[in-house]
Amino acid sequence: MSQHLSSQEVIRREKLQKLNEAGIDAYPAPLFPVNAYSADLKANYTEETKDNFTNICIAGRVMSIGGMGKVVFIKIQDSKGIIQLYIKRDEICPGEDKSFWDNVIKPLDLGDIIGATGFVFITKTGETSLHTQTLTLLTKSLKPLPVVKRDEEGNVFDEVTDPEFRYRQRYVDLIINPDVKEVFVKRTKLINTIREFLNAQGALEVDTPVLQSIPGGAAARPFATHHNALDVPFYLRIANELYLKRLIVGGFDWVYEFSRNFRNEGMDRTHNPEFTVLEWYTAYKDYFWMMEITEQLFEKIAIALHGTTEVQVGDKVISFKAPFKRISILDAIKENTGIDVSEMDEEGLRGVCKQLNIGVPTNIGKGKLIDELFSETGEHLYIQPTFIIDYPVEMSPLTKKHRSKKGLVERFELMINGKELANAYSELNDPIDQRERFEEQVKLMERGDDEAMFIDHDFLRALEYGMPPTSGIGIGIDRLVMLMTNQPSIQDVLLFPQMRPEKLD
């Protein structure tokens, strides 16, 4: 990246040069004995407890500088918040030599990282502050931060909202927008809550390959690469399903994985080519059991993050209190369009799509036509948690046939706020049926469907050894975080979302 320096950047480099000439290291050794954080000091300090706050060591980034003459007030931001430093020249430089004041403190810039020691007190204006006795420059910042102003009530002025800047320079976004950081703290809390829930149930967390010779487990276009040592093509995984099922064959009763998946497809507010999915598979369970435990999990997540099952999402309040509504996908289409498609063949479904002005490619089959009909006519209507159940067999090549409804499979998708959050099955464990389903997928691929599944012969071999009755689920973690943190775009819950290469000067 070319270095066209602004006037501010030039000035900061000149300051760095002066520090070097004065023998001051602007990037000293990393050890600095921090023993306190801003939020804890502000929450716990009182006049009655002040004797416990006399040997404080704190560090953070300079966010504002005020004062004049021999006293300055510097607000620093650490990982928990912002606190004010009160600094008197003659205490920092008690002797005749004031060069440290002139060389280090007076030239400080917004964005510099400093460490300070001292004791806590409350100023005449009522602000909890650190009366600074020593100060250390820990890092000189060479680029100016965007200035975002906040008043005493927390109102924000000059907020940086440009997504191109925020997503590309997330490190700056996190500095100047504390609410952004809170989203990612909640993301981690959400994932930890899931782990605790599953571990308490006796599930085992495992790892499966990201590089796969067959991109199986989902209908999606893969990213292709090449393994030089083996001289064979490989793919970044589109799903980890078939590997987790192999482990069920191998004797594990319940396995799960937070899987980083990759699909070479479009990008929008709810899709990113790299995304995180939780998948788990449990032996001797079916999709009815899976619906119940999914309700329990989502209820637990809502309470862990919000203290209640009622969650504000945009202008809606979504209730995660179990049980959730259940409706079959064919009934949902009929309910939302007035058209019964349950007995229609591919030609009939195409006619319905045409009647409803839904454009569909000529190379997709019956399953995807039904999927398009539901997506376009009804998916957005399910705001409160709803299990869409009992899909046609053509839509679900890895799912067990329904025990009582011919032509359907035991599958559900969980819809919340008009989006799919989870997809689950009673898993197909009949190897002969599974082979036939894969062969149907090959026919779709030959028709030009680039999202049709490959045949995974090793997975079929595993099924031939016998997989016990099993239920499995995939939960989109990024979409779940969007929902639980009230974020409108998937890019807002990914620390570093994919973007076009930056244009360089």
N, C-alpha and C positions, 0 to 999 in steps of 0.2 A: 504494500500500500504506500502510495507516494506521501511525502511529508510536506504539505503546504501549510505552514504554521500561521495561525492567527496572531494578532498582536499580543493577546493574552498568553498564548503559548510561548512566544518569544520572551516575554517578560519573565515567565516562570523559569525558563531555562537560564536566563541571566541570574535569577535568584539562586538557582542550583549551583551555578558557577561560583557565585560569591560564597556560598556555603562551603564548597570545596576549597576555595582559597583561604577561608578562615579555619580550615582543618576540621570542619563539622561534617560528620558522615550523615547524609540525608537518607541512607538506607542501612541502618545499623543491624547488627545481629538480631535474630528474631525474638530471642527470649526477653519477655517483659512480664513481670510478675503480677498480672491482673488478679485482683481478689474481690472485685465488686462490679456490679452492672447498674446502669442508670435506673431502670425500672424498679429494681429492688431497693436502691437507696431512697428513691422518691416515695415508695410505698411504705417503707419501714422506719424511716427516720422520724423521731420526735425529740422534743427538748428533754424528755425523761430518759431517752435511750442514747443521747448524744455521745456518751462516753464510749459506746460501742462503735462509733464511726469516726475514730481519730487517726487511724492508719490505713486510709483507703488508697488503693491503687487502681486506676481506671484508664481505659484507652478507647479511642474512637476517632471518627472522621470529623473534621471541622466543618460545621454547617452554617455558622454565622459568627461574625466578629463585631463587637461593639465596644463603646467606651472611648476614652481619650487620655492623652498624657501618660500618667504613671499607673493607671489602672485600666485593664481591659476585661471584657466579659466575652468568653468564647463558649459557644454551644457545640458540644460534640455528640455524635451519634454512634452508639455501639450496637451490638446485636439485639438489644432489648428496647432501645429507645433513645431519647435525647436528654442530656443534662447540661447544666451551665457550670462553667469554670470561672471562678473569681480570681483574678491574677493581679497582684501588686508588684510593680517593678522592684521596689526595694526589698521585698521578701524573696523574690526569685533571685535577685542579684544583691545580696546584703552588703557587699563591700563597695569599694570605689569602682571596680571594674563592671561596667554595664554592657559589655560587648555581647553577652548572651541575649540580652533584651533587644539590642539593636540588630544582631545578626540572625536571630532565630524567631523571636516572638513577634516583633514588629512586621517582619516580611511574611508572616504566615498567610496562606491563601485558603480559600474555601476548597475543601477536598483533601487537604493535607491530613495525615494521620498522626496523632500525637498521643503521648501517655502522660498522666499526671498523678501526683500523690498529694495527699493533704487530708483535711477533715471536713466533714459535712456541716453545713449550717443553713439557716433560712434567712434570705435577704430581707431588707425592709419592705420590698414589694411582695414578699411571701413566696419567693421561689426557692425551692430546695437546690442548693448549689454546693460545689466543692471549692473550699478555700484552698487554693493551690499553693503548695510549698516547693514542689519541684516539677519541672516540665521537660519532656523529652520528645524531640522530633523523631518519629518512627518511619515515616514515608513522605517524601515530597511528591505532590500531585502535579503532573505536567500538563494536564488538560483541565480546563474550567468546567465545573458542573453547571447544568441548567439550574437557574434559581427558581425554586418553588416556595412561595410564601404561605404561611399558615398563621391565622390569628389565634387568640386565646381560646376561642370556642371550637377550634379545629377546622374552620373553613379554609379551603384551599384557593390560592390565587396563582395565576400563571402556571396552571397544571400542565404537565407534559403529557399529551394524549396521542401524539402521532404514532400509530402502530409500527410503521417502518423503523422509526428510531427505537421504540420500546422493545420490540422483539429482537431486533438485530443487535442492540447494545443492552441486553438484559441486565448486565452488571450495573449500568447506570440507572436503569429503571428501578432496580431493587434499592438503590441508594436514595433516590429522590421520591419514591412512592412507597412508603411503608406498608400501605394496604396490599401491595403486590406481594411483598414478602409474606404477609399473613396468609395469603392464598396457598403458598407452597408449604408453609408450616402446617396448615390444615390438611394439605394433600398427604404429607407424611403421617399425620395423626390418623387419617382415614385408613391408610394402608396398614399401619400398626394395629388399628382396631380390627381389621379383617384378619390379620395374622393371629391376634390373640383369640378371636372367635374360633377360627379353624383349628388352631393348636389345642384349645380347650376341648374341642370335639374329638380329638385324637387324629386329626389329619397330619400328613407328613409333607413338608415343603421339599420340592426336588428341583433339579435343573435339567433341562433337555436341550438338544442342539439348536443353535441359531442357524448354522450352515447345514442345509439339508440337500440330499441328492434328489428327493421328490418333494415338491412344495405342496404338502397335503394338509387336510383338516379344515379347509374352507374353500369357498368359491371366490377366488380373487386372482388378480394378475400379479405374479411374483417379480422381484428384482433378481436378475440373473448375474452370476459371477463365474469365475473359473478357479479351480483348485490346481495350482501349478504343480505341486508335488505329485498329485495323483493323475494330473492331466485329464480331468473330467469336469463337466459343468456342475455347478452347485447353485443353490438358491437361498436367499435370505428367507427365513421362515415366514409364512403367512399365518400359521397357527401351530400350536404345540400339541394339538388334540391326539394325533395318532401315536405320538411317543408316550403320552400319559396313559393311554389305553394299553400300550405294551406293558407298562408297569403294573396295571391291574391284572393282565394275563400272568405276569411274573409273581403275583401273590400279595401285592400291596392292596389293602382294602380301601384306602382313601389317600389320594395324592393331590397336591395343588402346586401351582407355579404362577408367579407374576411374570408374564411372558412379554418380552419386547418383540413385537411383530412388525412386519414390513410388507406393505402392499403398494404396488406400483400403479397407483390410481390417482384420481383427482384430489384436490385440496379445497376445503371450504370451511365454514364455521364449526362443523362437527366432524371433519375428517382431516387427518394428517397421515402422510405415508409411513411414518414411524409412530407407533402408539403402544400403549400398555394394556394388556388384557389379563385378568385373573381367570384361570381355568382350574376346575377341580373335577375329579371323577371318584365316585363312591360305589363300591361293590354292594350288590344285594339291595339297591334302592331304585326307585322309579321317579318319573317326572312329577308325580303327585307329592312325594316326599320332598323333592327338590323345590317345589313351589313353597312349601311350608318353611323350609330352612332358609330360603332366600328372603322371605318376609321377615324372619327373625333377624337376619343379618342386616337388612336395610334399616330396620327399626333401631337396631343397636348403633349403627353408624350415625343416624340422625341424632340420637340422644348424646353420643360421644362428642359430636361436633357442635351441637346447638342446645343440648340440655332438654330437648323436647322432640316429639315426633312430628311437630308442625314446622315446616321449613319454608321460608320466604324465597320464592324464585321469581324474579321480575315482579310483576304485579299480581302474582298468584301465591296462594298458600297451599303447599302440597303436604298431605298427611301420609306419613309412613307407618301409621298404626295398622297392624295386621287385623283381619285378612284383607288381601287385595282382590279386586274384581277379576273375574275370569270370563272370557268369551272366545269362541272358536273363530279362526281367521275367516272362514266362509260365512259365518253368521255376522261377523263384523262388516264384511263387504256388503252383505245383504242389508244390514241395518243402516249403512251409510249411503248406499246407492239405490236401494229398492230392487236390486237385481240378484237373483239366485244363480250363482255360477257353479254350484256344487256338482252338477252333472254335465258340465260343458267340456268339450274337447278343445284342442288347441285352436281350431278354426273359430269356434264359438267365442272363445276368450278374446281372440283378436278382434272379433266383431264388437264385443263389449268395449274394448279399449278404444276402438274407432268411434263408437257411439258417444263415449265420454271424453273424446278429444285427448286421449293419452297416447302419445307417440311411443312406439316400441320397435326395436330392431327386428328384422326379419329372421335373424339367426338364433333367437332364443326360444326355448320350449315352454311347455305348459306351466311348469313350476315358476319360472321367472315372470310369466305373464300374470299369474295370480299375485306374485310378490309386487309387481308394478301396480296392479289394481288396488291392493291394500295400501301401498305406500302413498299413492296419489290421492286416494279418496278418503282414507280413514286414519292413517297413522298419527297425523297432527292433532286429531280430536281427543286423544287419550292423554289427558293432563294428569289426573290422579293415577297412581300405580295400577296397572292393569295387565294381567297375563293374557296374551293372545295365544290360544292353544289349538292343538289338533290340526296340523298343517297337512296338505296333500303330499303324498309320498314323493312326487316329482321334485318337490322343493327341498327335500331333506335326505340326501344320499347316505348319511351316516346314522340315520335314526331308525329305531325299532318300529315296525308296523303296529298300528293301534290294535289293542287287544279286542276291541268290540266294534270299531267303525272301519268298514272296508274302504280302502283307498287313501286312508289317512295314516299319520304317524304320531307318536307320542312326543310332541315337541311343544315348547312354549317360548315366546319372546316377551320380555317384560318391557312395557311401554310406560314412560314417565315424561311428562311435559312434552308430549308429542314426539318423543325420540325413543329408539330402542336402546335399552341399558343392559339387557342380558339375553342370552340365547341358550336354551337347555333342552336335553333330550332324555328319554329312555334310550340308551345306546343300542345300536344294532350290533348284535354279537353272533349272528348267523353268517358264517364265512361264505356260504354259497350265495345267499341273498346279497351280501356285501359286494361280492365279485360282479354280480349282475348289475348292481347299481353303478359301480365304477365303469362298467362297460357302456352303460347308458350315457355316462358323463363323457366318455371318449367320443361317442356319436355327436354329442353337442359340440365338442371341441372341433370335430371335423366339419361341422356346420359353420364354424367361425366364432364360437363363443369362447373368448380368451380368458374367461373366468371359470370355465368348467374344470373339474378336478382331474388330476392325473391318477393313474392306477398305481397304488403302492403295494407291490407284490410281497414285500417283507411284512407289511401290516396284515395282509391277508393270511400269510403263513402263521403269524402270531395268533390270529383269530382261530385258525384251524387247530391250534393246541387247546383252545377253549378259554373264552373270557366269560367270567360269571356275569349274571344280570347286573347291569351298571347304569347309573345315572350320572350325567355330566353337565357342566354349565360353563359358559364363558361370560364374563362381566367386563364391560368396557370401563376401565379405571379412569381414563381421561374424561369421558362423558359424565361419569359418576362424580368426579371432582367438580366439573362445571356445575352440575346440579346442586351439590352440597355447599358450594361457595358462591353461588349466584353469579357465575361468570357467563357472558354471552357467546364466547368463542373458545374453541379448543386451544388456540394459540395462547390464551390467557392462563391456561393451566399447565402449559409445557414451558419449562425453563428456557429451552432453546429450540423453538419450532423451526421446521425447514423453511427456507426462504430462497428466492432467486439470488444468484451471486451478486455481490455488491458491485455497483458500477464505480470504477476507480478513475481518478483524474489522470 
